Amino acid sequence: MTGGIIEIDLHGFRYEEALACVEKKVMSADKSVYRIRLIHGYHGGTALRKMAQEEFGWGRNPRVLRVENGANPGITELVLREY
C-alpha cells in the first residue's frame, strides 16, 4: 500500500479467484484507504476488467463509490472515497 492506495496484481487469476481477492481487500480496507488499484493487464485481463466493472460498479458494493479506468487499459481503480 502506498499513500492510501492498495494495489492488487491480478495477473494469472481466474474470475472467481480475482473476485474473492478483491472483495476481501475492499471489505478489510481501513479509513486511510481511498482507492484500490486492480492491475489485470490489457490483452488477457479484459475479463477481469469486466468483472471489476460488473461486480463493483453501479452501487453493487456499498463500500465502492465508483469504478474508474486507470492510467492505462490494464488498470481499473475502485474509488472507496474522495481524496
Backbone as CSV, one residue per row, in Angstrom:
resi,resn,N_x,N_y,N_z,CA_x,CA_y,CA_z,C_x,C_y,C_z
1,MET,0.851,-1.186,0.000,0.000,0.000,0.000,0.890,1.239,0.000
2,THR,0.519,2.200,-0.821,1.267,3.457,-0.857,0.296,4.621,-0.757
3,GLY,0.365,5.361,0.330,-0.404,6.585,0.475,-1.899,6.472,0.270
4,GLY,-2.535,5.483,0.855,-3.982,5.364,0.759,-4.474,4.582,-0.445
5,ILE,-3.548,4.019,-1.224,-3.923,3.226,-2.389,-3.398,1.808,-2.208
6,ILE,-4.284,0.840,-2.334,-3.888,-0.567,-2.320,-3.796,-1.021,-3.768
7,GLU,-2.693,-1.667,-4.139,-2.546,-2.232,-5.475,-2.645,-3.746,-5.389
8,ILE,-3.463,-4.319,-6.272,-3.626,-5.767,-6.330,-3.289,-6.222,-7.743
9,ASP,-2.285,-7.078,-7.862,-1.893,-7.626,-9.163,-2.703,-8.896,-9.400
10,LEU,-3.576,-8.865,-10.392,-4.478,-9.974,-10.672,-4.015,-10.844,-11.841
11,HIS,-2.804,-10.634,-12.319,-2.291,-11.464,-13.409,-2.327,-12.934,-12.997
12,GLY,-2.875,-13.777,-13.845,-2.928,-15.208,-13.584,-4.135,-15.659,-12.784
13,PHE,-4.941,-14.749,-12.298,-6.132,-15.109,-11.538,-7.273,-15.447,-12.497
14,ARG,-8.098,-16.388,-12.083,-9.348,-16.631,-12.791,-10.412,-15.715,-12.187
15,TYR,-11.546,-15.593,-12.868,-12.625,-14.688,-12.476,-12.973,-14.842,-10.995
16,GLU,-13.288,-16.067,-10.577,-13.742,-16.312,-9.202,-12.652,-15.983,-8.184
17,GLU,-11.406,-16.352,-8.515,-10.293,-16.072,-7.611,-10.081,-14.563,-7.469
18,ALA,-10.126,-13.870,-8.595,-9.933,-12.417,-8.565,-11.045,-11.742,-7.781
19,LEU,-12.278,-12.159,-8.010,-13.414,-11.576,-7.298,-13.271,-11.764,-5.792
20,ALA,-12.924,-12.961,-5.358,-12.767,-13.233,-3.923,-11.645,-12.383,-3.326
21,CYS,-10.547,-12.255,-4.033,-9.412,-11.468,-3.552,-9.782,-9.994,-3.422
22,VAL,-10.428,-9.455,-4.433,-10.787,-8.037,-4.421,-11.846,-7.764,-3.357
23,GLU,-12.851,-8.617,-3.253,-13.883,-8.430,-2.216,-13.261,-8.414,-0.827
24,LYS,-12.321,-9.308,-0.583,-11.656,-9.366,0.726,-10.925,-8.056,1.021
25,LYS,-10.206,-7.533,0.023,-9.470,-6.274,0.218,-10.422,-5.096,0.421
26,VAL,-11.506,-5.063,-0.336,-12.475,-3.971,-0.206,-13.078,-3.975,1.202
27,MET,-13.469,-5.142,1.672,-14.131,-5.225,2.971,-13.160,-4.999,4.141
28,SER,-11.872,-5.292,3.951,-10.918,-5.131,5.054,-10.165,-3.805,5.014
29,ALA,-10.401,-2.989,3.992,-9.702,-1.702,3.878,-10.120,-0.764,5.014
30,ASP,-9.143,-0.138,5.639,-9.471,0.796,6.719,-9.729,2.197,6.156
31,LYS,-9.951,3.141,7.033,-10.347,4.502,6.630,-9.260,5.249,5.853
32,SER,-8.008,4.839,5.994,-6.929,5.532,5.287,-6.901,5.187,3.795
33,VAL,-7.540,4.112,3.407,-7.553,3.675,2.007,-8.691,4.374,1.274
34,TYR,-8.348,5.052,0.197,-9.386,5.721,-0.583,-9.512,5.154,-1.986
35,ARG,-8.580,4.283,-2.389,-8.605,3.748,-3.743,-7.934,2.379,-3.763
36,ILE,-8.511,1.449,-4.530,-7.897,0.145,-4.753,-7.624,0.021,-6.245
37,ARG,-6.362,-0.163,-6.570,-5.915,-0.241,-7.969,-5.767,-1.707,-8.356
38,LEU,-6.557,-2.129,-9.330,-6.516,-3.503,-9.822,-5.661,-3.547,-11.083
39,ILE,-4.593,-4.304,-11.041,-3.702,-4.452,-12.194,-4.020,-5.806,-12.818
40,HIS,-4.716,-5.779,-13.941,-5.190,-7.019,-14.565,-4.588,-7.273,-15.933
41,GLY,-3.905,-6.315,-16.497,-3.328,-6.475,-17.823,-4.326,-6.099,-18.903
42,TYR,-3.810,-5.928,-20.086,-4.649,-5.450,-21.188,-5.196,-6.586,-22.044
43,HIS,-4.345,-7.414,-22.596,-4.803,-8.441,-23.529,-5.529,-9.571,-22.812
44,GLY,-4.905,-10.175,-21.827,-5.530,-11.274,-21.113,-6.390,-10.831,-19.947
45,GLY,-6.378,-9.558,-19.625,-7.077,-9.075,-18.438,-8.438,-8.469,-18.700
46,THR,-8.929,-8.569,-19.926,-10.210,-7.918,-20.227,-11.364,-8.540,-19.454
47,ALA,-11.319,-9.839,-19.197,-12.375,-10.485,-18.404,-12.351,-9.975,-16.969
48,LEU,-11.156,-9.721,-16.443,-11.048,-9.215,-15.076,-11.455,-7.755,-14.994
49,ARG,-11.192,-6.984,-16.049,-11.665,-5.599,-16.090,-13.192,-5.582,-16.086
50,LYS,-13.785,-6.444,-16.878,-15.248,-6.537,-16.937,-15.810,-6.984,-15.580
51,MET,-15.124,-7.917,-14.907,-15.538,-8.377,-13.584,-15.583,-7.209,-12.610
52,ALA,-14.531,-6.381,-12.622,-14.468,-5.242,-11.704,-15.619,-4.277,-11.964
53,GLN,-15.898,-4.000,-13.221,-16.971,-3.069,-13.566,-18.342,-3.625,-13.200
54,GLU,-18.555,-4.904,-13.457,-19.861,-5.504,-13.175,-20.099,-5.756,-11.697
55,GLU,-19.097,-6.225,-10.990,-19.276,-6.613,-9.591,-19.182,-5.444,-8.613
56,PHE,-18.481,-4.364,-9.004,-18.272,-3.267,-8.068,-18.850,-1.939,-8.553
57,GLY,-19.319,-1.877,-9.770,-19.900,-0.650,-10.296,-21.386,-0.548,-9.990
58,TRP,-21.948,0.580,-10.298,-23.393,0.820,-10.201,-23.962,0.539,-8.812
59,GLY,-23.198,0.842,-7.772,-23.712,0.721,-6.412,-23.866,-0.697,-5.904
60,ARG,-23.235,-1.655,-6.538,-23.380,-3.059,-6.117,-22.703,-3.344,-4.787
61,ASN,-21.621,-2.648,-4.492,-20.941,-2.826,-3.221,-21.001,-1.491,-2.487
62,PRO,-21.567,-1.469,-1.293,-21.740,-0.196,-0.583,-20.431,0.508,-0.227
63,ARG,-19.310,-0.186,-0.221,-18.030,0.440,0.121,-17.353,1.084,-1.083
64,VAL,-17.813,0.753,-2.295,-17.195,1.283,-3.511,-18.044,2.426,-4.052
65,LEU,-17.468,3.605,-4.094,-18.156,4.794,-4.577,-18.353,4.736,-6.092
66,ARG,-17.272,4.364,-6.816,-17.360,4.231,-8.274,-16.155,3.462,-8.794
67,VAL,-16.250,3.043,-10.047,-15.169,2.339,-10.728,-14.641,3.264,-11.818
68,GLU,-13.307,3.404,-11.890,-12.688,4.269,-12.900,-11.649,3.486,-13.685
69,ASN,-11.430,3.908,-14.925,-10.327,3.368,-15.703,-9.038,3.918,-15.131
70,GLY,-7.984,3.120,-15.200,-6.696,3.541,-14.677,-5.902,4.346,-15.686
71,ALA,-4.628,4.516,-15.399,-3.734,5.297,-16.254,-3.505,4.625,-17.606
72,ASN,-3.725,3.311,-17.677,-3.637,2.593,-18.946,-4.732,1.529,-18.970
73,PRO,-4.999,0.906,-20.114,-6.111,-0.052,-20.213,-5.943,-1.309,-19.362
74,GLY,-4.774,-1.543,-18.811,-4.543,-2.716,-17.980,-4.798,-2.496,-16.507
75,ILE,-5.363,-1.329,-16.169,-5.621,-0.981,-14.766,-7.057,-0.500,-14.610
76,THR,-7.712,-0.958,-13.542,-9.028,-0.454,-13.154,-8.918,-0.034,-11.693
77,GLU,-9.550,1.078,-11.345,-9.466,1.574,-9.979,-10.845,1.628,-9.330
78,LEU,-10.904,1.125,-8.114,-12.121,1.194,-7.309,-11.952,2.368,-6.349
79,VAL,-12.821,3.341,-6.441,-12.752,4.509,-5.571,-13.642,4.255,-4.365
80,LEU,-13.021,4.219,-3.187,-13.770,3.964,-1.959,-14.278,5.265,-1.332
81,ARG,-13.524,6.330,-1.495,-13.940,7.652,-1.017,-13.141,8.697,-1.770
82,GLU,-13.607,9.920,-1.718,-12.893,11.017,-2.355,-11.647,11.348,-1.549
83,TYR,-10.592,11.708,-2.223,-9.338,12.049,-1.558,-9.343,13.470,-1.112
